[in-house]
Amino acid sequence: MRANEAALDALVAAYPDQLSRHDAERVYFKDGTSLPASDGRPDKPFEEMTRHGSILDQFKIAYPKGAPAAPQGWCARFNRSFRPSSHGEEAWPRPDFTLRRGRDWRR
């Protein structure tokens, strides 16, 4: 269980403005609320761990230190509805017209 304690120590140290402390079972926020550190199921399948993971489950995946590797080639997103919500208005050109009183006004 020392690995779990070290992971929770690192979590609390990384978010000192939001987290106050942890014990063996819970992580405590500065506002007095808390969350369970584990759901009591340490041997979940990977798919379930990624979809319904506990705080400690998130520390089971090894993340390499340093900057992320450059992507191989160009990557694009195909989900059009995802774009505006993920990048905001500034990432996409505004439409060339706006609707006012039922008519469009070309710019």
Order of alpha helices (4+ residues) and beta strands (2+ residues): alpha-beta-beta-beta-alpha-alpha-beta-beta
